[in-house]
Amino acid sequence: MGLYGELLEPNIPQYRAAKSIIQTLEKLTYQKLGDLSELDAKADAVDKQLDGGMKGDYDL
């Protein structure tokens, strides 16, 4: 069985992919691996920067 995160743009931090992998591991192991709110906040910040026209910061 393999786990992967979908990397839409490898130059951009992939916090949503990391969160997805952690959630999958939680389901497979029946263990809570921690609070994911920090990943949500970081993902929202990246989305906000991308929507604000700051794509150059990530070398797209």
Secondary structure, DSSP 4 states (H G I P E B T S, - for coil): -------S-TTS--HHHHHHHHHHHHHHHT------HHHHHHHHHHHHHHHTT-GGGGT-
